[in-house]
Amino acid sequence: QVQLVEFGGGLVQAGGSLRLSCAASGRTFSSYALGWFRQGPGKERRFVAAIDWSGSSTNYADSVKGRFTISRDNAKNTVYLQMNSLEPEDTAVYYCTARPGGPTTASYPYWGQGTQVTVSS
């Protein structure tokens, strides 16, 4: 089993940057892919980014490609999402997620509680 807790959400102005982190725990954590989803007000939860167990393979949604970077530090059992050039449309609750296997865009059985990111214009 995997438990996930997100940190780093907050309020930032458009064009600014924010770094989210997610602390993970579990016996098989190092073999799991880790990812981020987000859900804006009145919208569906959508895939943002994912990274494989070794950090050598990543996936990004088209809407964040070139602006967001996902990384992980297995020694700290932590995954990060560096968000640059933030836009008001990035405003959402961001959820950390984990799955056995590769960094796909769906089929994640483990979820954190979410952290709010608000981007002002």
C-alpha positions as CSV (number, residue, x, y, z in Angstrom):
1,Q,0.0,0.0,0.0
2,V,1.0,3.6,-0.6
3,Q,0.1,6.7,1.3
4,L,0.5,10.2,-0.2
5,V,0.5,13.7,1.3
6,E,0.9,16.9,-0.8
7,F,2.6,20.2,0.2
8,G,3.3,23.5,-1.3
9,G,0.0,24.8,-2.6
10,G,-0.8,28.5,-2.3
11,L,-1.5,31.8,-4.1
12,V,0.8,33.1,-6.8
13,Q,0.5,35.8,-9.5
14,A,0.4,35.0,-13.2
15,G,3.8,34.4,-14.6
16,G,5.2,33.3,-11.3
17,S,6.4,29.9,-10.1
18,L,5.4,27.4,-7.5
19,R,6.9,24.0,-6.4
20,L,4.6,21.2,-5.1
21,S,5.9,18.2,-3.2
22,C,4.4,14.9,-2.2
23,A,5.7,12.6,0.5
24,A,5.0,8.9,-0.2
25,S,5.3,5.9,2.0
26,G,4.9,2.2,1.4
27,R,6.9,-1.0,1.2
28,T,7.0,-0.9,-2.7
29,F,7.2,2.8,-3.1
30,S,10.5,2.8,-5.2
31,S,9.0,0.5,-7.8
32,Y,5.9,2.7,-8.4
33,A,5.3,5.4,-11.0
34,L,4.2,8.8,-9.4
35,G,2.1,11.5,-11.0
36,W,0.0,14.6,-10.6
37,F,-3.6,15.3,-11.6
38,R,-5.6,18.5,-11.2
39,Q,-9.2,19.5,-10.9
40,G,-10.4,23.1,-11.4
41,P,-13.8,24.4,-10.2
42,G,-16.6,22.7,-12.0
43,K,-14.2,20.7,-14.1
44,E,-13.2,17.0,-14.4
45,R,-10.0,15.7,-12.8
46,R,-7.3,15.7,-15.5
47,F,-3.8,14.2,-15.9
48,V,-0.9,16.7,-15.5
49,A,2.4,14.7,-15.4
50,A,3.9,11.4,-14.3
51,I,7.3,9.9,-13.8
52,D,8.5,6.2,-13.7
53,W,10.3,4.5,-10.8
54,S,13.8,5.4,-12.0
55,G,13.0,9.0,-13.0
56,S,14.2,8.2,-16.6
57,S,10.7,8.4,-18.3
58,T,8.1,11.2,-18.0
59,N,4.7,12.1,-19.4
60,Y,3.2,15.6,-19.6
61,A,-0.2,16.9,-20.6
62,D,0.0,19.2,-23.6
63,S,-1.3,22.1,-21.6
64,V,1.7,22.1,-19.2
65,K,4.5,20.9,-21.5
66,G,7.4,23.2,-21.4
67,R,6.2,24.9,-18.3
68,F,6.0,22.2,-15.7
69,T,8.7,19.7,-14.6
70,I,8.1,16.5,-12.6
71,S,11.0,14.9,-10.7
72,R,11.5,12.5,-7.8
73,D,14.0,11.9,-5.0
74,N,13.7,8.2,-3.9
75,A,16.0,8.8,-1.0
76,K,13.5,11.2,0.4
77,N,10.4,9.3,-0.8
78,T,9.2,12.5,-2.5
79,V,7.9,13.5,-5.9
80,Y,8.0,17.2,-7.0
81,L,6.1,19.3,-9.5
82,Q,8.0,22.5,-10.5
83,M,5.5,24.9,-12.1
84,N,6.7,27.9,-14.0
85,S,5.0,30.6,-16.1
86,L,1.8,30.0,-14.2
87,E,-1.5,31.1,-15.8
88,P,-5.0,31.7,-14.2
89,E,-6.2,28.5,-16.0
90,D,-3.7,26.5,-13.9
91,T,-5.9,27.3,-10.8
92,A,-7.0,23.9,-9.4
93,V,-6.7,21.4,-6.6
94,Y,-3.6,19.3,-7.4
95,Y,-3.5,15.7,-6.5
96,C,-0.5,13.4,-6.1
97,T,-1.0,9.8,-7.3
98,A,0.9,6.5,-7.6
99,R,0.6,3.2,-9.5
100,P,2.6,0.0,-10.0
101,G,4.1,0.0,-13.5
102,G,4.8,2.8,-15.9
103,P,3.9,6.5,-16.0
104,T,0.6,6.2,-17.8
105,T,-2.1,8.9,-18.0
106,A,-4.7,6.8,-16.2
107,S,-5.3,3.8,-13.8
108,Y,-3.8,5.2,-10.6
109,P,-5.1,3.4,-7.5
110,Y,-3.5,5.6,-4.8
111,W,-4.3,9.3,-4.2
112,G,-3.4,12.1,-1.9
113,Q,-5.9,14.6,-0.5
114,G,-4.9,17.4,-2.7
115,T,-3.5,20.9,-2.4
116,Q,-5.0,24.1,-3.7
117,V,-3.1,26.2,-6.2
118,T,-4.6,29.6,-7.1
119,V,-3.1,31.8,-9.8
120,S,-4.2,35.5,-9.9
121,S,-4.3,37.6,-13.0
